[in-house]
C-alpha cells in the first residue's frame, strides 16, 4: 500500500477497518503488524493448554503484551478457531474469560452457550 496520507484516507480505512476517529498513524501502525503470525502464536499456546487460558495468561505464556494478545481473540473466535469456556479469576482477582482452542478435526466449534460434541 502507498504511504497513507489524508488524501488516501479512504483506501487506508477500507484495508484496515477501524473506528472513524482513528488517525492516519493508527492505520500506518496496523499495516506493520503481522496479525496472522500473532494469531498463530495465540493458537499454539491455547492448543498446548487444554484447560484454557485467560487473556492475561496467554500474554504471559507468549511473552506478548496484553494489548497485543487481546485484539487477536475476537477474530480467532469469528474464524471459529477459539471459543469462550467460562471464567476464572485473573491476577487482580476479577473474573476473566477463559479461552480454549477449538479442535481442528473431529469436533465442531462450540461456544460457552452450547455443549461440546
Protein Blocks (a to p, Z undefined) as FASTA:
>chain_A
ZZddfklmmmmmmmmgcdfklcfklmmmmmmpcfklmmmmmmmmmmmmmnopafklmmmm
nopafklmmmmmmmmmmnopaccehjaddfkopacdddddddfehpacddfkbccZZ
